[in-house]
């Protein structure tokens, strides 16, 4: 197997800049930026319910949560979901989560 050889000396780059480039190229930077949203949701619902309802995506103020049973889906969609959304926003310090969409995990 042949490897391409570097063309001339490479410039040293600060580690923060290298990580920024890596995260951008890998598509992880958006996910890392959303980490506070996912953490706030997880803390708001607690560990017991968190084992059954996991935030999977956040886009334009909408949090998408996968739920592992029809019973939990019903409970969150109809009764307690709004309460947990409010608690998560309180932890964030602003109304970043405008709506929560619950979906049954496939």
KEDREN-640174 format. One line per 4 residues: number of its first residue (from 0); their letters; for each residue x, y, z of N, C-alpha, C. Coordinates in Angstrom, 1 decimal, always signed. Layout:
NUM) a) X,Y,Z,X,Y,Z,X,Y,Z  ...
***
This chain:
0) xxxx) +0.9,-1.2,+0.0,+0.0,+0.0,+0.0,+0.9,+1.2,+0.0  +0.6,+2.2,-0.8,+1.4,+3.4,-0.9,+0.6,+4.5,-0.2  +1.4,+5.4,+0.4,+0.8,+6.6,+1.1,+1.3,+7.8,+0.3  +0.4,+8.8,+0.2,+0.8,+10.0,-0.4,+1.8,+10.8,+0.6
4) xxxx) +2.8,+11.3,+0.1,+3.7,+12.1,+0.9,+3.3,+13.5,+1.0  +3.5,+14.1,+2.2,+3.2,+15.5,+2.4,+4.0,+16.4,+1.5  +3.4,+17.4,+1.0,+4.0,+18.4,+0.1,+4.5,+19.6,+0.9  +5.7,+19.5,+1.4,+6.3,+20.6,+2.1,+5.9,+20.6,+3.6
8) xxxx) +6.5,+21.4,+4.4,+6.2,+21.5,+5.8,+4.8,+21.9,+6.1  +4.2,+21.4,+7.1,+2.9,+21.8,+7.5,+3.0,+22.8,+8.6  +2.0,+23.6,+8.7,+1.9,+24.7,+9.7,+1.3,+24.2,+11.0  +1.9,+24.5,+12.1,+1.3,+24.1,+13.4,+0.0,+24.9,+13.6
12) xxxx) -1.0,+24.2,+14.1,-2.3,+24.8,+14.4,-2.6,+24.5,+15.9  -3.2,+25.5,+16.5,-3.6,+25.3,+17.9,-4.6,+24.2,+18.0  -4.6,+23.5,+19.1,-5.5,+22.3,+19.2,-7.0,+22.7,+19.1  -7.3,+23.9,+19.7,-8.7,+24.3,+19.6,-9.1,+24.5,+18.1
16) xxxx) -8.3,+25.0,+17.3,-8.6,+25.2,+15.9,-8.7,+23.9,+15.2  -7.8,+23.0,+15.5,-7.8,+21.6,+14.9,-9.1,+20.9,+15.3  -9.5,+21.0,+16.5,-10.8,+20.4,+16.9,-12.0,+21.0,+16.2  -12.0,+22.3,+16.1,-13.0,+23.1,+15.4,-13.1,+22.6,+14.0
20) xxxx) -12.0,+22.4,+13.3,-12.0,+21.9,+11.9,-12.5,+20.5,+11.8  -12.1,+19.7,+12.8,-12.5,+18.3,+12.8,-14.0,+18.2,+13.0  -14.5,+18.9,+14.0,-16.0,+18.9,+14.3,-16.8,+19.4,+13.1  -16.3,+20.4,+12.5,-17.0,+20.9,+11.3,-17.1,+20.0,+10.2
24) xxxx) -15.9,+19.4,+9.9,-15.8,+18.4,+8.8,-16.6,+17.1,+9.1  -16.7,+16.7,+10.3,-17.4,+15.5,+10.6,-18.9,+15.6,+10.8  -19.3,+16.9,+10.9,-20.7,+17.1,+11.1,-21.1,+17.1,+12.6  -20.1,+16.9,+13.5,-20.4,+16.9,+14.9,-20.6,+18.2,+15.6
28) xxxx) -20.1,+19.3,+14.9,-20.2,+20.6,+15.6,-21.6,+21.0,+15.9  -22.6,+20.7,+15.0,-24.0,+21.1,+15.3,-24.5,+20.3,+16.5  -24.1,+19.0,+16.6,-24.5,+18.1,+17.7,-23.9,+18.6,+19.0  -22.7,+19.0,+19.0,-22.0,+19.5,+20.2,-22.7,+20.8,+20.7
32) xxxx) -23.1,+21.7,+19.7,-23.7,+22.9,+20.1,-25.1,+22.7,+20.7  -25.7,+21.5,+20.4,-27.0,+21.2,+20.9,-26.9,+20.5,+22.3  -25.8,+20.1,+22.7,-25.6,+19.4,+23.9,-26.3,+20.0,+25.1  -26.3,+21.3,+25.3,-27.0,+21.8,+26.5,-28.5,+21.6,+26.4
36) xxxx) -29.1,+21.5,+25.2,-30.5,+21.2,+25.1,-30.8,+19.8,+25.5  -30.0,+18.9,+25.0,-30.2,+17.5,+25.4,-30.0,+17.2,+26.9  -29.0,+17.9,+27.4,-28.7,+17.7,+28.9,-29.9,+18.3,+29.7  -30.4,+19.5,+29.3,-31.5,+20.1,+30.1,-32.7,+19.2,+30.0
40) xxxx) -33.0,+18.6,+28.9,-34.2,+17.7,+28.7,-34.0,+16.5,+29.6  -32.8,+15.9,+29.6,-32.5,+14.7,+30.4,-32.6,+15.0,+31.9  -32.1,+16.1,+32.3,-32.2,+16.5,+33.7,-33.7,+16.8,+34.1  -34.4,+17.4,+33.2,-35.8,+17.7,+33.5,-36.7,+16.5,+33.7
44) xxxx) -36.5,+15.4,+32.9,-37.3,+14.3,+33.0,-36.8,+13.2,+34.0  -35.6,+13.4,+34.4,-35.0,+12.5,+35.4,-34.6,+11.1,+34.8  -33.9,+10.4,+35.6,-33.3,+9.1,+35.1,-34.3,+8.0,+34.8  -35.3,+7.9,+35.7,-36.3,+6.8,+35.5,-37.0,+7.0,+34.2
48) xxxx) -37.6,+8.1,+33.9,-38.3,+8.4,+32.7,-37.3,+8.5,+31.5  -36.1,+9.1,+31.8,-35.1,+9.2,+30.8,-34.7,+7.9,+30.1  -34.9,+6.8,+30.8,-34.6,+5.5,+30.2,-35.6,+5.1,+29.2  -36.7,+5.8,+29.1,-37.8,+5.5,+28.2,-38.1,+6.6,+27.2
52) xxxx) -37.5,+7.8,+27.4,-37.8,+8.9,+26.5,-36.5,+9.7,+26.2  -35.9,+9.5,+25.0,-34.6,+10.0,+24.8,-34.7,+11.1,+23.6  -34.1,+12.3,+23.9,-34.1,+13.3,+22.9,-33.1,+12.9,+21.8  -33.5,+12.9,+20.6,-32.7,+12.5,+19.5,-32.3,+13.6,+18.5
56) xxxx) -33.1,+14.7,+18.5,-32.8,+15.7,+17.5,-33.4,+17.0,+18.0  -32.7,+18.1,+17.6,-33.2,+19.5,+17.9,-33.0,+20.3,+16.7  -34.1,+20.9,+16.2,-34.0,+21.8,+15.0,-35.0,+22.9,+15.1  -34.6,+24.1,+15.0,-35.5,+25.3,+14.9,-36.5,+25.3,+16.0
60) xxxx) -36.0,+25.1,+17.2,-36.9,+25.2,+18.4,-37.7,+23.9,+18.7  -37.6,+22.9,+17.8,-38.3,+21.7,+18.0,-37.4,+20.6,+18.5  -37.8,+20.0,+19.6,-37.1,+18.9,+20.2,-37.8,+17.6,+19.9  -37.1,+16.6,+19.3,-37.7,+15.3,+18.9,-37.2,+14.3,+19.9
64) xxxx) -38.2,+13.6,+20.5,-37.9,+12.6,+21.5,-38.5,+11.3,+21.1  -37.6,+10.3,+21.2,-38.0,+8.9,+20.9,-38.5,+8.2,+22.3  -39.6,+7.6,+22.2,-40.2,+7.0,+23.4,-40.3,+5.5,+23.1  -40.0,+4.6,+24.1,-39.9,+3.2,+23.8,-41.2,+2.4,+24.1
68) xxxx) -42.3,+3.1,+24.5,-43.5,+2.3,+24.7,-44.7,+3.2,+24.4  -45.8,+2.6,+24.0,-47.0,+3.3,+23.7,-47.5,+4.0,+24.9  -47.4,+3.4,+26.1,-47.9,+4.0,+27.4,-47.1,+5.3,+27.7  -45.8,+5.2,+27.5,-45.0,+6.5,+27.8,-45.3,+7.5,+26.7
72) xxxx) -45.5,+7.1,+25.5,-45.8,+8.1,+24.4,-47.2,+8.8,+24.8  -48.1,+8.0,+25.2,-49.4,+8.6,+25.5,-49.3,+9.6,+26.7  -48.6,+9.1,+27.8,-48.4,+10.0,+28.9,-47.7,+11.3,+28.6  -46.6,+11.2,+27.9,-45.9,+12.4,+27.5,-46.6,+13.3,+26.6
76) xxxx) -47.2,+12.7,+25.6,-47.9,+13.5,+24.5,-49.1,+14.2,+25.1  -49.8,+13.6,+26.0,-51.1,+14.1,+26.5,-51.1,+14.8,+27.8  -50.2,+14.5,+28.7,-50.2,+14.9,+30.0,-49.0,+15.7,+30.5  -47.8,+15.1,+30.5,-46.7,+15.6,+31.2,-45.6,+16.2,+30.3
80) xxxx) -45.7,+16.1,+29.0,-44.7,+16.6,+28.1,-44.5,+18.1,+28.2  -45.5,+18.8,+28.3,-45.4,+20.3,+28.4,-44.7,+20.7,+29.7  -45.0,+20.0,+30.7,-44.4,+20.3,+32.0,-42.8,+20.1,+31.9  -42.4,+19.0,+31.3,-41.0,+18.7,+31.1,-40.3,+19.7,+30.2
84) xxxx) -41.1,+20.2,+29.2,-40.5,+21.2,+28.3,-40.2,+22.5,+29.1  -41.2,+22.8,+29.9,-41.0,+24.0,+30.8,-39.8,+23.9,+31.7  -39.7,+22.7,+32.3,-38.6,+22.5,+33.2,-37.2,+22.5,+32.5  -37.2,+22.0,+31.3,-35.9,+22.0,+30.5,-35.6,+23.4,+30.2
88) xxxx) -36.6,+24.2,+29.7,-36.3,+25.6,+29.4,-35.9,+26.4,+30.6  -36.4,+26.1,+31.8,-36.0,+26.8,+33.0,-34.5,+26.5,+33.3  -34.1,+25.3,+33.0,-32.7,+24.9,+33.2,-31.8,+25.6,+32.2  -32.3,+25.8,+31.0,-31.6,+26.6,+30.0,-31.5,+28.1,+30.2
92) xxxx) -32.5,+28.6,+30.9,-32.6,+30.0,+31.2,-33.3,+30.8,+30.1  -33.9,+30.1,+29.2,-34.6,+30.8,+28.1,-35.5,+29.7,+27.4  -36.5,+30.3,+26.6,-37.4,+29.4,+25.9,-36.8,+28.9,+24.6  -35.8,+28.1,+24.7,-35.1,+27.5,+23.5,-35.9,+26.4,+22.9
96) xxxx) -36.6,+25.6,+23.7,-37.4,+24.5,+23.2,-38.8,+25.0,+23.1  -39.3,+25.2,+21.9,-40.6,+25.8,+21.7,-41.7,+24.7,+21.6  -41.2,+23.5,+21.1,-42.2,+22.4,+21.0,-41.5,+21.1,+21.1  -42.1,+20.1,+21.7,-41.5,+18.8,+21.8,-42.4,+17.8,+21.0
100) xxxx) -41.8,+17.0,+20.2,-42.4,+16.1,+19.3,-42.1,+14.7,+19.8  -43.0,+13.9,+20.3,-42.8,+12.6,+20.8,-43.1,+11.6,+19.7  -42.2,+10.6,+19.5,-42.5,+9.6,+18.5,-42.1,+8.2,+19.1  -42.8,+7.2,+18.7,-42.5,+5.8,+19.2,-41.2,+5.3,+18.5
104) xx) -40.4,+4.8,+19.3,-39.1,+4.3,+18.8,-39.4,+3.1,+18.0  -38.7,+3.0,+16.8,-38.9,+1.8,+15.9,-38.0,+0.7,+16.2
***
